C-alpha cells in the first residue's frame, strides 16, 4: 500500500486497482473495523492533508451526531 502519484501511475499502467488512504479507511469503516472519529482525529495530527468538505462527504454517515 502506497499513496503517492508515481506509485498510483505505475499501478494504473499495470491495470491494478488503485485505492488511496481514505478509500482504505472508508472500506474499514464500512466493515466496522475502525472508529472513524478516532482514526480521522489521529490522521489530523499528521502531515496528511485532505479537504475538510471532501472528508465530511466521504465519512458523513459515521460523523453524524447521534
ABEGO torsion letter per residue (X at the ends): XBBBAAAAAAAAAAGBBBBBAAAAAAAAAAAGABBAAAAAAAAAABABBBBAAAAAAAAAAAABBX
